[in-house]
Amino acid sequence: MDHPARQYYNPQITAAEERDLLRRNYLLIQTGQASLGLIGPDVLGIAVEPRPEEIVLHFAVAALTAEVKEDLEDIVFELTVFLAGGPEQRSKITTELHVGHPHATWFSPRYAVLYRAKIKTEAE
């Protein structure tokens, strides 16, 4: 039976591309759940990059303080809990940290951007 979301896909999409999209969306939603209440003012961006048997969480932070480090570790822990018992339970979760505001070189098309802080301008 076709997946219910198939009606929204490009009709030319392959089965492998469909699996990749479903995995990416699943990981993005689970990471969003894991991040609830843990995105403080110093977290400027979060992106998810699915790799074979690995999930890379990309974080952009204003400064790496003890509080930010603890929040990021909590996100990874919570994601591990959310993935337990599911199809990604054996996937390794790694993080990549960028100190500074996320910019064009911070992410790539392989990343699913979960959160990006608004840039404050001088007028604000």
N, C-alpha and C positions, 0 to 999 in steps of 0.2 A: 504494500500500500504506500502511496506517495505521502511524503511529509506534508502536513497542512499548510506550511509556509511556502510550499513549492509554487503556489499560484502567484507569489510575489517575485519569483526569480526570473532571470533572463531565461527564455526557453532553450537557449543554446548551452546552458551550464551543464558541466559534466557531473557525474556522481561524486568524483573526488573533490571537485570545487564546492559542491553542496555540503559534503562532510566538513571541509575546511571552514566554510561559513558558519555552519551549525556549531562547530567547536569554538570558533572565535567568539560568537555571540554568547555561548554558554559561559565561557571563561570571563567575558566582560561583565555579564550579569552577576556571576559569583563574586568577582572582585569588587564590584559595586556594593554588594551586600556586605562583604568583609570590611569595606572601608567606612561604612556608616558610623558616624560619630568620631572617626579618627582622622579626618581631614582638617587639620588646624590651619591657622593663618600662614604658617611658614611652608605649607605644602602648596606648590605652585602648579603642579601637573602630575597626572598619573596616566600611564598608558600600559596596555597589555599586549605582549607579543607572544603568540603561540608558536612554539618550535616543536619539532618531533620529540615527544616524551619529555618536554620541558615547557615551563611557563615563565617568561621573563617579565617582571614588573619593572617598568621604568618610572622612576620618581624624579621630579624636579623640585628642589627645595630652595628656599631663600637662604637658609643657613642650616648646617647640620649640628643641631643642639642635641642634648641628651633627651629632651622631650620629643623632638622630631624623630630621633632614632628609635625611641621606644614605640612611638605611634606606627612607624613603618614596620617594625618587628611584629607589632600586634596585627597589622593588616595581613602580613604573611601567615601568621599563626591562624587567624580567623579564616583565611582562604583555605588553608590546609584542612581545617575542620569542615568547611563547607564542601570540599571536594571528597572527603572521606566517604567510602562506600559507593562512589560514583565512577564514571568512566575515566576520570582523570586522577584517581586516587594514587597512582604510582608516578605521576608526572612530577619531575623535580621543579621546585619553585626557586627561582633565583631573582636577584634584584640588581638593577643598574641605577646608579645615583648620579644626578646632574645637579651641581650647586649653581643656581642662577635661574632666571626665568626661562621657561621653555621657548625656544625659537625654532625657526625653520629647520635647523640642523639637529634638533633634539629628537625628532621622531622620523619615522619613515612610513611608507605606505603599508608595511607589514604590521605596524602597531595599530591597535584599536584605542583611541584616546578616550579615556574614561572621564577625566577631569582636567580642566585648564583654568587657572585663576584669571580673573579679569585684570588687565594691566591698568594701573591707575595712572592717569595723566596729570600734568601740572595743574590743569583747570579743576580737577577734582580735589 
